[in-house]
Amino acid sequence: MHSHDGIQDSFTRLSAPSALYEHLRRELSRCERDGSALWLIRFVLKAHSPYEFEVLSFAQTLHEICRVEDLCARTGELEFILVLRSDEKGAHIALRRIWEKWQIDPEYSALECSSISSNTGEGALELLNRLELEPTLTSL
């Protein structure tokens, strides 16, 4: 079954970029009201071949580890963003769980990641642009 509604990525069944942007707007408004933080974790697969299998496998890893209130989106061919309602400790726990699950199989490609928390008054585009500029980690 394919999704043509712009809400889900038709290949991975993760959220599509348009759903990510809407979710970020809502969550940033909520954070502004209640003073909480939002964490974003960006993952980039350094796929060798066949990359389709690895993309689907990584999407499944995200599905298995993420909570209902989290949002997992595929934002590029090999790029994923996880949005967490969490503090720094919770974000690092989620990151470690995903990282460890992915690193179990040496057949899988390398994984890079970066993470940031939202700032008061920051918009979705500002937050995503800042995430893009954040240095990436290749190991934990």
FIDREN-832748 format. One record per residue: chain; x, y, z of N, C-alpha, C, O in turn; residue number from 1; residue in one letter. Coordinates in pm, 1 decimal. Atoms other than C-alpha are relative to their C-alpha. Last residue first. Example, Ala and Ser with C-alpha at 12.3 -4.5 7.8 and 13.67 -1.06 7.14 Angstrom:
# residues 2
R   cadena        n_x        n_y        n_z       ca_x       ca_y       ca_z        c_x        c_y        c_z        o_x        o_y        o_z   num   residuo
R        A      -82.0     -119.0       -6.0     1367.0     -106.0      714.0      -77.0      109.0       73.0      -26.1      219.8       89.9     2         S
R        A       89.0     -119.0        0.0     1230.0     -450.0      780.0       90.0      120.0        0.0      193.6      118.1       66.5     1         A
END
This chain:
# residues 140
R   cadena        n_x        n_y        n_z       ca_x       ca_y       ca_z        c_x        c_y        c_z        o_x        o_y        o_z   num   residuo
R        A       47.6      -49.5     -130.1     2883.4      711.1     2102.9       97.8      -36.5      108.3       75.8       -3.7      224.9   140         L
R        A       -1.0      102.7     -104.0     3025.9      682.8     1752.6      -48.4       63.6      129.3      -43.9      185.5      146.2   139         S
R        A       -7.1      128.0       70.7     3004.3      869.8     1421.3       14.7     -116.3       97.3       20.5     -232.2       56.3   138         T
R        A      -74.9      103.0      -72.2     2885.8     1194.0     1575.3        0.8     -126.3      -84.9      -98.2     -158.6     -150.5   137         L
R        A       51.7      136.8       -6.2     2776.9     1486.7     1362.9       94.2      -90.2       78.3      215.6      -70.0       81.8   136         T
R        A      -99.3      103.4       34.8     2845.3     1854.6     1427.9      -59.5     -140.1       15.2     -142.1     -164.5      103.2   135         P
R        A      -57.1       67.3     -117.3     2529.3     2070.8     1437.5      102.5     -104.9      -43.8       78.3     -178.2     -139.7   134         E
R        A     -134.1      -53.8      -25.2     2474.9     2285.7     1129.3       71.8      -68.5      115.7      191.8      -49.7      135.8   133         L
R        A      -85.9       26.5      116.3     2177.5     2083.5     1000.6      144.4       42.2       24.8      237.3      -20.4      -26.3   132         E
R        A      -32.2      143.0       -3.2     2020.7     2090.9     1349.7       94.3      -37.2     -115.2      186.9     -116.2      -96.7   131         L
R        A     -102.3       16.3     -103.5     2040.4     2471.8     1348.5       43.5     -146.6       10.5      161.6     -175.6       29.4   130         R
R        A     -124.9      -55.8       53.7     1853.5     2483.3     1018.5      114.2      -15.8       99.5      227.1      -46.1       61.2   129         N
R        A      -52.7       94.1       99.1     1589.2     2247.1     1159.5      130.5       49.8      -61.9      221.8      -29.0      -86.4   128         L
R        A      -44.2      120.4      -69.7     1540.3     2464.8     1468.3       62.0     -100.7      -97.3      168.2     -156.5      -69.8   127         L
R        A     -123.3      -34.1      -72.8     1522.9     2786.6     1268.0       59.0     -123.7       67.6      179.8     -147.1       62.2   126         E
R        A     -106.2      -13.4       98.8     1269.0     2629.8     1031.9      133.5       34.1       65.3      237.4      -19.5       26.8   125         L
R        A      -35.6      130.7       55.9     1050.4     2508.2     1317.8      116.2       10.1      -98.6      208.5      -71.3      -93.8   124         A
R        A       93.4       58.6       94.6     1050.5     2841.5     1499.5       52.0     -130.9      -56.4      168.4     -166.2      -37.7   123         G
R        A      -56.5       47.7      126.1     1249.3     2932.0     1809.3     -108.1      -62.3      -87.1     -192.7     -137.0      -37.9   122         E
R        A       29.0      -92.7      108.4     1082.0     3138.5     2080.6       50.5      -42.8     -136.5       34.2       30.6     -234.0   121         G
R        A      122.0      -78.6      -15.7     1242.1     2945.5     2365.2      -13.9       97.7     -116.3       80.5      168.9     -150.4   120         T
R        A      -17.3     -120.8      -80.5     1519.5     2721.3     2236.0     -132.3       74.5        6.5     -212.6       66.5      -86.4   119         N
R        A       60.4     -125.7       44.6     1467.2     2367.6     2111.3       33.3      112.7       96.6       56.7       90.0      215.3   118         S
R        A      127.7      -27.7      -65.4     1706.6     2088.0     2194.7      -49.5      135.5      -48.0       28.4      220.1      -92.0   117         S
R        A       13.4     -132.6      -60.7     1976.0     1956.7     1964.6     -131.9        6.6       74.5     -222.3      -73.7       51.1   116         I
R        A      121.0      -27.5      -78.3     2103.1     1625.8     1830.1        5.1      140.5       57.3      112.0      194.7       85.5   115         S
R        A      -17.6     -125.8      -72.2     2347.1     1495.3     1570.3     -130.1       25.6       74.1     -235.5      -24.1       34.3   114         S
R        A      114.1      -64.8      -63.4     2386.7     1152.4     1416.1       41.7      133.5       60.4      159.5      158.7       85.9   113         C
R        A      -41.1     -127.2      -59.7     2601.6      950.7     1180.8     -122.5       61.2       65.0     -234.9       40.3       19.2   112         E
R        A      106.2      -91.8      -38.1     2544.7      583.7     1105.5       63.2      124.9       59.4      153.0      116.5      143.2   111         L
R        A      -33.7      -91.3     -109.4     2772.4      341.9      926.3     -115.1       97.9       21.2     -194.5      124.2      -69.2   110         A
R        A      -90.3     -111.0       28.4     2613.4       81.9      705.3       26.4       83.1      124.7      -40.2       69.5      227.4   109         S
R        A       65.0     -129.6       17.2     2461.3     -241.8      821.4      103.2      109.0      -20.0      217.1       98.3       25.2   108         Y
R        A       38.2      -16.3      140.3     2642.5     -570.0      759.3      -63.5      136.2      -25.5      -64.6      184.1     -138.9   107         E
R        A     -108.9      -64.3       74.2     2815.0     -538.3     1097.9      -29.3       17.6     -148.9       42.4       89.8     -218.2   106         P
R        A      -29.3       74.1      122.3     2480.5     -611.3     1268.9      108.8       70.8      -80.6       86.8      182.1     -128.3   105         D
R        A       -7.4      144.1      -26.6     2450.2     -499.5     1630.5       47.8      -76.4     -123.1      126.8     -170.0     -111.1   104         I
R        A     -138.8       44.9        9.2     2532.3     -135.9     1545.2       17.2     -149.8       24.8      128.3     -201.5       12.9   103         Q
R        A      -48.0       -5.1      138.2     2169.7      -50.4     1469.9      139.3      -60.1      -13.7      168.9     -124.2     -114.5   102         W
R        A       76.3       96.9       79.3     2035.7     -167.2     1805.1       51.7       -3.6     -143.6       59.9     -110.4     -204.3   101         K
R        A      -42.2      135.6      -35.5     2314.2       14.8     1986.7      -73.8     -105.7      -80.9      -14.1     -204.7     -123.3   100         E
R        A     -137.6       22.9       44.6     2253.9      343.1     1803.6       43.3     -144.1       26.0       98.3     -209.9      -62.3    99         W
R        A        3.2       11.6      146.0     1878.3      331.0     1851.4      138.1      -35.8      -52.2      153.2     -125.6     -135.1    98         I
R        A       74.8      121.6       33.7     1909.5      258.2     2222.9       -3.7      -22.6     -151.3       15.2     -134.6     -198.8    97         R
R        A      -83.6      116.8      -28.7     2185.6      519.3     2264.9      -72.2     -130.2      -38.3      -10.7     -220.8      -94.5    96         R
R        A     -109.3        3.9       96.8     1980.7      790.1     2093.4       85.8     -124.7       19.5      119.1     -193.0      -77.3    95         L
R        A       58.2       40.8      128.4     1673.6      711.6     2301.7      108.4      -14.1     -106.2      110.2     -111.3     -181.6    94         A
R        A       39.7      140.6      -14.7     1877.0      726.3     2624.2      -56.8      -51.9     -132.3      -20.9     -160.7     -177.3    93         I
R        A     -121.9       80.9       10.0     2043.5     1049.7     2509.7      -29.0     -149.2       16.7       37.0     -232.5      -45.4    92         H
R        A      -45.8       -4.0      139.1     1706.2     1210.4     2441.4      124.0      -86.8      -17.9      136.5     -158.6     -117.1    91         A
R        A       87.5       85.7       80.0     1574.3     1099.2     2779.9       41.5       -6.0     -145.7       33.3     -111.3     -208.9    90         G
R        A      -27.0      138.4      -38.7     1873.9     1252.3     2958.9      -83.4      -97.4      -83.9      -31.8     -197.5     -133.6    89         K
R        A     -126.6       43.7       59.4     1843.4     1578.5     2766.5       29.8     -146.5       30.4       75.9     -220.4      -56.6    88         E
R        A     -112.6      -79.4      -48.4     1476.0     1622.3     2853.5      127.0      -58.2      -62.3      121.2     -153.5     -139.9    87         D
R        A      -90.4       58.7      -97.8     1201.7     1476.5     2642.7       97.0      103.3       52.7      112.9      211.8       -3.3    86         S
R        A       41.6      -78.3     -116.8      919.8     1527.6     2401.2       81.3      -55.6      115.5       43.0     -154.9      177.3    85         R
R        A       29.6       55.9     -131.9     1118.4     1375.1     2118.2      -51.5      105.5       96.4        5.4      214.3      106.2    84         L
R        A       43.1     -111.1      -85.5     1137.3     1445.6     1745.0      -49.1      -59.7      131.1     -138.6     -144.1      132.6    83         V
R        A       82.9       44.7     -111.2     1338.0     1189.5     1544.7      -30.0      121.2       86.9       61.5      192.3      128.2    82         L
R        A        3.5      -87.4     -117.1     1477.4     1297.3     1210.3      -99.4      -57.2       99.4     -211.3      -94.6       64.1    81         I
R        A      116.6       17.7      -85.8     1587.1     1064.1      931.0        8.9       99.3      115.2      118.3      133.1      160.4    80         F
R        A        5.1      -86.8     -118.2     1828.3     1100.4      639.7     -133.3      -16.4       72.8     -239.3      -26.5       11.1    79         E
R        A      -64.3       75.7     -107.7     1928.6      844.0      375.6       -2.3       76.7      131.7       80.1       51.4      219.6    78         L
R        A      -20.3      137.2       45.9     1709.2      955.4       83.6       56.8      -88.7      110.7       12.9     -202.2      129.0    77         E
R        A      -84.9        7.3      118.4     1597.7     1261.0      272.9       20.1     -145.1      -36.1      -28.7     -234.5       32.9    76         G
R        A       -9.4     -134.4       57.0     1359.1     1368.3      546.9       88.9        6.7     -123.4       97.0      111.1     -188.1    75         T
R        A     -105.2       14.6      101.2     1233.8     1033.0      670.0        3.4      131.7      -75.3      -93.9      169.7     -140.4    74         R
R        A       23.0      -42.3      138.0     1039.4     1116.5      981.6      119.3      -34.9      -87.2      234.3      -30.8      -43.4    73         A
R        A     -113.7       43.9       80.7     1002.8      965.7     1328.2      -31.5       36.1     -144.5     -136.5       -1.0     -197.0    72         C
R        A       24.8       -0.5      143.4      769.1     1145.5     1567.4      129.4      -37.6      -70.9      234.7       21.4      -46.5    71         L
R        A     -113.6      -42.0       81.7      764.4     1066.1     1936.7      -41.8        1.5     -146.8     -136.6      -66.4     -186.3    70         D
R        A       -3.2     -146.5        8.3      438.1     1057.1     2135.7      119.0       53.7      -79.7      125.6      173.6     -107.0    69         E
R        A      115.6      -48.6       75.0      383.4      686.5     2062.2        6.9      151.3      -19.1      -28.4      201.4     -125.9    68         V
R        A      125.9       -0.6      -74.4      733.7      599.5     2181.5     -111.0       57.3      -88.0      -84.6      116.8     -192.4    67         R
R        A       65.5     -127.4      -31.6     1021.8      518.3     1951.9     -132.7      -18.5       72.2     -204.1     -117.1       53.6    66         C
R        A      -55.2      -66.3     -117.8     1226.1      199.4     1972.0      -78.2      124.2       41.5      -82.3      157.5      159.9    65         I
R        A       -6.4       86.2     -117.9     1047.7      -41.1     1739.6       39.4       75.4      126.3       -7.9       41.8      234.9    64         E
R        A      135.8       41.3      -39.6      943.9      212.5     1475.4        1.8      -77.7      131.5      -83.1      -55.7      218.0    63         H
R        A       65.6     -117.6      -58.3     1295.9      362.1     1469.0     -140.7      -34.5       48.4     -180.3        5.2      158.1    62         L
R        A      -65.7      -26.3     -128.5     1451.4       18.7     1416.7      -65.2      119.1       68.9      -92.8      114.2      188.8    61         T
R        A       56.4       97.1      -94.0     1195.9      -51.5     1142.3       60.6       17.4      138.6      -10.3        6.6      238.6    60         Q
R        A      136.3      -45.9      -28.4     1299.4      269.3      964.2      -67.3      -93.6      100.1     -136.7      -47.8      190.8    59         A
R        A      -13.8     -109.7      -95.5     1661.9      155.2      995.7     -136.8       57.0       36.6     -160.4       90.6      152.6    58         F
R        A      -42.8       54.5     -129.3     1579.0     -178.3      835.4       13.0      110.2      104.1      -27.5       92.3      218.9    57         S
R        A      115.3       66.5      -62.0     1382.5      -12.4      555.3       35.2      -56.4      137.4      -45.7      -49.4      229.9    56         L
R        A       97.7     -105.1      -30.7     1669.0      225.7      477.9     -120.9      -61.4       69.2     -167.9       -9.2      170.3    55         V
R        A      -45.9      -71.0     -119.0     1919.4      -60.2      502.9      -96.6      110.2       40.4     -120.0      130.7      159.5    54         E
R        A       13.0       88.6     -115.3     1727.3     -280.6      260.8       38.2       73.3      128.0      -29.9       60.6      229.8    53         F
R        A      143.0       11.5      -30.9     1690.2        5.2       13.7      -22.9      -86.5      123.6     -104.8      -53.3      209.3    52         E
R        A       44.4      -96.0      -99.4     2065.7       79.9       35.9     -148.0      -12.9       35.9     -186.0       23.9      147.1    51         Y
R        A      107.1      -74.9       65.7     2181.7     -234.5     -135.4      -67.0       92.7      101.2     -113.9       47.1      205.4    50         P
R        A      103.3       53.9       86.3     2461.5     -140.5     -102.5      -54.3     -128.3       60.5       18.2     -192.3      136.7    49         S
R        A      -76.6       53.4      111.5     2687.1      105.6       79.4     -101.5      -63.5      -93.4     -164.8       11.0     -168.3    48         H
R        A       30.4      129.5       60.9     2484.7      325.3      303.7       99.8      -37.4     -107.9      150.2       46.6     -182.5    47         A
R        A     -107.8       -2.5       98.8     2625.1      606.6      514.5       -4.4     -134.1      -72.3       84.7     -217.8      -57.9    46         K
R        A      -61.9      128.5       32.5     2297.9      644.4      698.4      108.2       22.6     -104.2       88.7       96.9     -200.4    45         L
R        A      -35.1       13.1      141.4     2223.3      989.7      834.7       70.0     -134.3      -17.5      172.3     -161.8       45.2    44         V
R        A      -80.5      116.5       35.7     2039.9     1032.5     1164.3       26.1        1.7     -150.0      -63.5       31.1     -229.1    43         F
R        A      -11.8       21.3      144.7     1910.5     1360.6     1303.3       94.9     -117.1      -23.5      206.0     -120.9       29.5    42         R
R        A     -118.2       80.3       31.1     1795.9     1378.7     1664.2       -4.0      -28.8     -149.5     -103.4      -79.4     -201.6    41         I
R        A       -5.6       55.4      134.2     1558.8     1655.0     1767.2      130.2      -77.0      -15.2      237.2      -29.9       23.3    40         L
R        A     -129.7       45.6       50.6     1475.0     1734.6     2126.8      -16.0      -56.0     -139.9     -112.4     -126.7     -169.0    39         W
R        A       20.1       97.7      105.4     1183.6     1944.4     2248.2      138.5      -37.1      -51.5      222.6       50.1      -73.2    38         L
R        A      -92.1        1.5      113.9     1198.2     2135.3     2571.1      -38.1     -110.5      -97.1     -105.0     -207.4      -61.6    37         A
R        A      -76.8      123.6       18.2      932.3     2225.1     2825.6       90.8       12.1     -122.5       84.7      109.7     -197.3    36         S
R        A     -139.5      -15.7      -40.4      821.6     2574.0     2926.9       85.2     -125.1      -14.8      197.2     -130.0       36.0    35         G
R        A      -26.7       68.0     -127.5      449.5     2492.1     2922.0      146.6        3.6       43.9      180.9      -50.1      149.2    34         D
R        A      103.0      -15.0     -103.6      323.9     2741.7     2664.8       41.0      -61.1      133.2       20.6       -0.3      238.3    33         R
R        A        6.6     -142.4      -35.8      639.2     2775.7     2453.0      -99.8       21.1      114.4      -74.6       99.4      205.9    32         E
R        A     -119.3      -28.0      -81.6      686.8     2399.2     2455.6        0.2      144.7       48.0       37.4      173.3      161.8    31         C
R        A       22.8       62.5     -129.9      329.7     2353.1     2330.2      116.9       29.0       93.6       96.1       61.2      210.5    30         R
R        A      102.1      -81.4      -67.8      390.9     2602.7     2050.6      -28.6      -55.2      139.1      -41.5       20.7      235.1    29         S
R        A      -69.4     -121.2      -44.5      712.7     2418.4     1961.7      -96.5       95.9       68.4      -58.8      163.4      164.2    28         L
R        A      -79.6       31.4     -118.7      517.3     2091.6     1954.5       76.0      122.0       52.0       88.8      139.6      173.1    27         E
R        A       87.6       28.0     -115.3      252.5     2224.5     1717.3       80.8      -21.0      127.5       48.4       35.2      232.1    26         R
R        A       72.8     -124.5      -33.8      501.2     2381.9     1475.3      -87.2      -20.6      123.8      -86.6       62.1      215.0    25         R
R        A      -92.5      -92.5      -66.5      724.0     2073.3     1491.0      -69.2      129.8       39.6      -48.9      179.8      150.2    24         L
R        A      -20.8       50.8     -135.8      432.5     1842.3     1410.8       92.5       93.5       78.1       67.0      123.9      194.6    23         H
R        A      123.0      -29.1      -75.0      340.7     2053.2     1107.5       14.0      -43.5      145.6      -26.7       28.8      236.5    22         E
R        A        8.7     -145.1      -18.4      699.2     2049.1      980.3     -123.3       38.1       81.7     -116.0      123.6      169.9    21         Y
R        A     -101.1      -43.3      -96.3      733.5     1673.3     1038.5      -13.4      149.0       28.2      -12.7      190.1      144.2    20         L
R        A       53.9       34.9     -132.2      405.6     1601.4      858.1       97.0       40.6      110.0       54.5       82.6      217.7    19         A
R        A      112.3      -91.1      -27.0      533.7     1790.8      552.8      -63.5      -28.2      136.0     -102.4       64.9      206.5    18         S
R        A      -42.2     -133.3      -44.3      867.4     1606.3      573.6     -115.6       94.8       31.5     -108.1      169.7      129.0    17         P
R        A      -61.4      -74.5      109.9      699.3     1264.0      553.3       41.4      138.1       50.6       -3.4      180.3      157.3    16         A
R        A       59.1     -128.1       36.9      630.3     1054.3      861.8       78.8       63.6     -113.5      200.5       47.9     -123.2    15         S
R        A      -28.2     -102.5     -100.4      760.2      698.9      856.3      -68.7      128.4      -44.0     -119.2      136.7     -156.0    14         L
R        A      118.9      -20.0      -84.8      586.2      441.0      634.3       30.0       90.0      119.9      -52.2       99.9      211.0    13         R
R        A      -31.0       44.7     -136.3      929.8      349.8      492.9     -119.2        1.9       94.4     -114.8      -59.5      201.1    12         T
R        A      -95.0      111.5       -3.1      867.0      363.2      116.5       17.2      -56.4      140.6       17.2     -178.2      158.9    11         F
R        A       60.4      121.7       54.8      549.1      573.4       97.4       93.2     -121.0        5.8       46.3     -234.7        1.0    10         S
R        A      -92.4       38.6      105.3      683.6      838.8      333.4      -48.8     -134.4      -52.8      -63.3     -229.2       24.3     9         D
R        A      -94.6      109.5      -19.9      377.4      930.6      533.2       90.2      -15.6     -121.1       48.7        5.9     -235.0     8         Q
R        A      -17.8       16.5     -144.0      177.2     1251.0      566.8      103.8     -107.3       29.3      180.5      -96.2      124.9     7         I
R        A     -102.8      -91.8      -47.5      200.2     1368.8      206.6       27.9      -11.2      148.2      111.8       61.8      201.1     6         G
R        A       60.4     -111.9      -71.7     -132.2     1201.6      127.4      101.7      101.0       51.3       63.2      202.7      108.9     5         D
R        A      -11.0     -115.3       88.8       -5.6      968.6     -142.4      -54.4      125.3       67.2      -85.1      224.0        0.4     4         H
R        A       61.4     -119.0      -57.2       65.4      671.6       81.9       24.0      116.9      -94.0      138.3      147.2     -128.1     3         S
R        A      -77.1     -123.5       10.4      131.3      343.9      -91.9      -77.9      115.6       60.1     -200.8      119.5       55.0     2         H
R        A       84.5     -117.7        0.0        0.0        0.0        0.0       89.2      124.3        0.0      187.8      131.0       73.4     1         M
END
